[in-house]
Amino acid sequence: MRRRGESGTTGEGTLRVGTSMALPSVLRDLGVDPAAVLAEAGFGLKLFDDPDNLITYSARGRLLAHCAARTGCPHLGLLVGQRSGLESLGLVGLLVKYSPDVGTALRSLERYLFLHVRGAVSSLKVEGHSAAFSYLAYERNVEGADQTGDGAVAIIFNLMRALCGPGWLPTAATFVHRRPADVGPYRRFFGAPLRFNADQYALEFPASWLNRRLPGDDAELRRLLQKQISRLETMHRGDFPEQVRSVLRTSLLTGQVKADQIAALFSMHSRTLNRRLDAFGTSFQQLVDESRFEIARQMLEDTSVDVMEVAASLGYARASAFTRAFRRWSGTTPGHWRARRVTRA
């Protein structure tokens, strides 16, 4: 892939521009010249010539925030996401489309999203008869995070409609940001109860949908797609610790964080996982701690959920254990860290 647009700093998360391809048309519909507005933010329309063009995660957030402010449309990210679906996810979207059932499709997206975006993870969580598919950005202090999150939930909605049919509806749509002044655009699009100030951007739905067979199930085509995706994964092999971080950020929210569980996702033994991480000068436990710290910071900064809920989301049985760990990572308590962030804002 060629990188165009803003490259950002070394190691910064990037994503294909595919899921944002509708931005110029949304700007036109809102009555502004997309070329002029993009230029104000330091971008050109050529960025949207090819869905495989790359943009840094933080640059995309700044771009959406600028466009929302320039148009006076606080739900611009939602509008962009409404016009994106499986086709915006490239090869990963095709693998999802030609899966045998909905559950397998979502697990494939969960596993391979890092090939589409570095800076966020998706997660499928099943509890009893309820399921939730979520989107979590793990880069810190990214401008426009609310726009990006709204767009992601809209894309998940379109993805589920593509898999389950036009009659599919979620039981709830959840958003990390605070309740907007006008929830009408959200109600009209999702047609479901809305929850704001939540701990994740997600859609909840009955778990029975996961067993739904997909009409596009094609084992041979899926094998060929898997082969191509495996080649892409090989190209990312030098970023193995980052691959593990991506999986961990998902697994932490589902309680599957043992070394053997993570190793199985990479089709290797836990000893092999540890040896490969050691070759990069890190360890499995270090990556677990880093991932917990990143998710904790985001939840403390972007939501108003209490420390006990943050602790529970990260797998801590007691808030006191989480507080001790957070103090070890940051030198202060979660409450003091959050209070400083609010004061600076």
Secondary structure, 3 states (H helix, E strand, C coil): CCECCCCCCCCCCEEEHHHHCCHHHHHHHCCCCHHHHHHHCCCCHHHHCCCCCEEEHHHHHHHHHHHHHHHCCCCHHHHHHHCCCHHHHHHHHHHHHCCCEHHHHHHHHHHHHHHCECCEEEEEEEECCEEEEEEEECCCCCCCHHHHHHHHHHHHHHHHHHHHCCCCCCCEEECCCCCCCCCHHHHHHHCCCEECCCCCEEEEEEHHHHHCECCCCCHHHHHHHHHHHHHHHHHCHHHHHHHHHHHHHHHHCCCCCCHHHHHHHCCCCHHHHHHHHHHCCCCHHHHHHHHHHHHHHHHHHHCCCCHHHHHHHCCCCCHHHHHHHHHHHHCCCHHHHHHHHHHHC
